[in-house]
Amino acid sequence: MNTRIFLIRHGATVLTAEDRFAGSINVQLSDEGRGQARRLATRLATEKIAAVYASPLDRTMETARILATSHGLEVQPKDGLREISHGHWEQMTRLEVEAAYPEEAASWEEDPYTFAPAGGESGLAVTARSLPVLMEILQAHPSGNVVVVSHKATIRLLLSSLLGFDPRRYRDNLDQSPAALNIVDFKSPVRARLTLFNDTSHYETAGLAIPPFPGSRLSGWWGGVDPGRPM
């Protein structure tokens, strides 16, 4: 396997500037978000892309369509890639949640991986539905480049699982800006390397060059050694 996943967060939305919880609800991209997606599309225009997948929510589908246009590809929606549901917190600001549901807010800050607000999802639940979808995508594309457009929490939880980070700290240790580009390279479904993280250099320019698929700089696994051979 030599598969590269361009794991991308959707562009900014009309609620981004207000910092409101908008997980399971449908929120449209803002003009700023569309501009971010178009600049990222320019950055990726010369890459050979085999397929484009996205969460079915409007903001991710529109971002994905902008990215797919220059490659002549249809966006394939995958429900497992949708954002975490915040239940009855949806559309509230953080301060409003802390005032209305102080005990829930404190439990969520302590462990967002296993705790969920009423009517919402835990980080564990999101991982349980999103990681199998990513594995299905890898199985469908054992080589080549694939675009996957998802959401802030979902991407951070996927990266925590793939890289062996403590998922209870995903909100503390990882960030995702709107239209951020992450590159995850795979030599097998259980061997992932984070080659680029939360990159937004395309905001102001066409973006920095896309790094090559990893080689001998790391372990023998990435240097071309037969994956089945004992190390």
Secondary structure, 3 states (H helix, E strand, C coil): CEEEEEEEECCCECCHHHCECCCCCCCCECHHHHHHHHHHHHHHCCCCEEEEEECCCHHHHHHHHHHHHHHCCCEEECHHHCCCCCHHHCCCEHHHHHHHCHHHHHHHHHCCCCCCCCCCCCHHHHHHHHHHHHHHHHHHCCEEEEEEEECHHHHHHHHHHHHCCCHHHHHHHCCCCCCCEEEEEEEECCEEEEEEEEECHHHCCCCCCCCCCCCCCCCCCCCCCCCCCCC
